[in-house]
Amino acid sequence: MGFVFGSATLVGLRGPLGTRTLSTRRCFSKRGPSLVRPARRPRFGTARPGAHMTATSEPLTLSEESVELVLDELRPYLMSDGGNVSIVEIDGATVRLKLEGACGSCPSSTMTMKLGIEKRLRERIPEIESVVAVEEAGEQLSSEGVEEVLDQVRPFLKIAGGSIQLASITNLDGPAPVVTLQLAGTGAAVQSVKVEISSRIRRRFPRIAQIVFA
């Protein structure tokens, strides 16, 4: 799962990542197609997720309550993609967080943390010096375990005219293991399963630093 703060865009507002976006909605009248601004948000009522996240927000003091407040601003976007985030601990000026659900196993989880969550936390809470993602220990990495995961996708690959083999696991007992897979077959269906295979292996073995397709 990549970290995209919602699929809808807003006219004239800055999104959660600070990018200015324009609506692509069009209406068709007798005068032809024209861009239409969304209706103004009422002065009173429930704000849309992220609508209150503006550049004028007052800085917050570092505390568990203030970190939760900022995370609550981001959670609607994470949850819309089947993920979430929780606080593990606050150690001085370092905040340790855990990405959960689809976000925890998403190949883009590092980008999610750095460009999304960490950026927003440091904007709102200047005292924060770093935000660290804490991963679950998961199952002990082994070639037998990887083969079991590959056995789950081999029937589909066989139908699509492909196959997959475990080529090697380097730095098995080190801090950053690398799994190399040999994927055979050139069809679009074969190539499209790369992300799914990586996601399944990472869910079972979160300690893996990289999965390479040879």
C-alpha positions, 0 to 999 in steps of 0.5 A: 500500500502507498501513502496517498492522502485520499484520491479526491482533490480540492480546489484552492486548498493545500493538501496534507502534504503541502501540494496545491491541487485543482479539481478535475470535476467538470459539468456540462451545460448548454455553454459546454464543459467548464471547471466547477469549484466545489461548494464552500464549506459551511462556517458551522458543521463537521469539517472534512478530514484534513480540512483543518490542516493549514499552514497557519496551525499553531505549533504544539508542545511535544507530548503524547496527546499532541502527537495523537492529535496530529496522527488523528489528522492523518488517520482518515487517509491511512484507514481509507487504504486499510492502514493505521498508525500508533505510538510505540513510545516518545523518547526525548525528541524521538517519536517511535511509531508503528504502521499497522494493517496494509501500511505496515506491509506496503512496499512504500511504507518508508515513504509513507513515514518520511514524506507523510507522517514525519513531515507533518509531525515535525511541522506541527511539533517543532520539538520533534527531531526524528520519527522512527518506524518500529517494525514487528519482529515477525517470524524468523526468516528462513528459506523454508518460510519463503518457499511456503509463501511462494507456494501460495502464488505458484498455481497462479503463475503456472496458469499464466505461463510463469514460475518463481524460484528462491535464488538466495537470501543474503545477510540472513542473520544480519540487520538487513537481509536481502531476498533474491527471487528468480521470476520466469515468464514475460506476460503482463499477468506474470509481471503484475504479481511482483508487488503481491509476492513482495507484500506477502513475504514482507508481511510474514518476515518484516525484517527483510530489507529488500526483495530483488527479482532477478 
